[in-house]
Amino acid sequence: MSISQRIAKLFEKEKSATDFANKIGISAAGLAALIKKDSNVKSSTLVAILKLYDNPKLNPMWLLLGEGKMWLEPGEEESMGMVDITKEKDEEIYERMNKLLEQRVLTLEREIRKNNPDLADELGIE
């Protein structure tokens, strides 16, 4: 499932696509194009979505990569660094998303190195 498809899944529960688009700061036409064309999503849109779904808390790894459950369980917010996200500056959230993605990349690199050393060498993974 692509990130656009995950966003579409989120707004299925909303009253209307227009309301959802307004809440995340894009036009209804922009939302429709994003879903229909499965186009790239701006980081500002991702931050707006994470802030919108603060209670219950949306799992940022599900949103970004399609990994894990859609919603975080109570207590998981802290391990993901998603406590009081609505009070944070967007730049802090961008940094947090980048750290989550960097951690995932490091995990994948370790798995590649362990399972296929030749491929790791070819890719320049140390």
C-alpha positions in Angstrom: 0.0 0.0 0.0 1.4 3.4 -1.0 1.5 6.5 1.2 -1.3 8.0 -0.8 -3.4 4.8 -0.3 -2.8 5.0 3.5 -3.9 8.6 3.5 -7.1 7.6 1.6 -7.7 4.9 4.2 -7.5 7.6 6.9 -10.0 9.9 5.4 -12.5 7.1 4.8 -13.7 7.7 8.3 -14.1 11.4 7.9 -17.4 13.1 7.0 -16.1 14.3 3.7 -12.9 14.5 1.7 -13.2 18.3 1.6 -13.3 18.5 5.4 -10.3 16.2 5.6 -8.4 18.2 3.0 -9.2 21.5 4.9 -8.0 20.0 8.2 -4.6 19.1 6.7 -4.2 22.3 4.8 -4.7 21.3 1.2 -7.5 21.7 -1.3 -10.0 19.0 -2.0 -8.7 18.9 -5.6 -5.2 18.5 -4.3 -6.2 15.6 -2.1 -8.1 14.0 -5.0 -5.0 14.3 -7.2 -2.7 13.0 -4.6 -4.9 9.9 -4.2 -5.8 9.4 -7.9 -2.3 9.9 -9.2 -0.6 8.3 -6.2 1.7 11.3 -6.2 4.4 12.4 -3.8 3.2 13.8 -0.5 4.7 17.0 1.0 6.3 16.7 4.4 4.1 19.5 5.6 1.0 17.4 4.7 2.4 14.5 6.7 3.0 16.7 9.7 -0.5 18.0 9.5 -1.9 14.5 9.3 0.1 13.4 12.4 -1.1 16.5 14.3 -4.7 15.8 13.2 -4.7 12.3 14.5 -3.2 13.0 17.9 -5.9 11.1 19.9 -5.8 8.2 19.2 -2.2 8.6 18.0 -1.5 7.7 14.4 1.6 5.5 14.0 4.1 7.6 12.0 5.9 4.4 10.7 2.6 3.2 9.4 1.9 6.6 7.7 5.5 6.9 6.3 6.4 3.3 5.4 3.3 1.2 5.9 4.9 -0.7 8.8 3.1 -1.7 11.9 -0.4 -0.9 13.0 -2.3 2.2 12.0 -2.8 3.4 15.6 -0.4 3.4 18.4 -1.3 1.7 21.6 -1.2 3.7 24.9 2.4 3.8 26.0 3.8 3.4 22.5 3.7 7.2 21.9 6.7 7.7 24.1 8.8 5.1 22.3 7.9 6.7 18.9 8.5 10.2 20.3 4.9 11.2 19.6 3.9 12.6 23.0 2.2 16.1 22.8 2.9 16.4 19.0 0.3 19.1 18.7 2.4 21.4 20.9 5.6 20.9 18.9 6.9 23.1 16.1 6.7 21.5 12.6 10.5 21.6 12.4 10.7 19.4 15.5 8.3 16.9 14.0 10.3 16.9 10.7 13.4 16.1 12.7 11.6 13.3 14.6 10.3 11.8 11.3 13.8 11.9 9.9 15.2 10.1 12.9 12.5 7.4 12.7 13.4 6.9 9.0 17.1 6.9 9.7 16.7 4.3 12.4 14.7 2.2 9.9 17.4 2.5 7.2 20.1 1.4 9.7 18.0 -1.6 10.7 17.5 -2.5 7.0 21.2 -2.1 6.3 22.1 -4.4 9.2 19.6 -7.0 7.9 21.1 -6.8 4.4 24.7 -7.1 5.8 23.6 -10.1 7.9 21.6 -11.9 5.2 23.5 -11.0 2.0 27.0 -9.7 2.6 27.7 -9.7 -1.2 24.8 -7.4 -1.8 25.8 -5.2 1.1 29.3 -4.8 -0.4 27.8 -4.0 -3.8 25.6 -1.4 -2.2 28.4 0.1 -0.1 26.8 -0.8 3.2 29.3 -1.1 6.0 
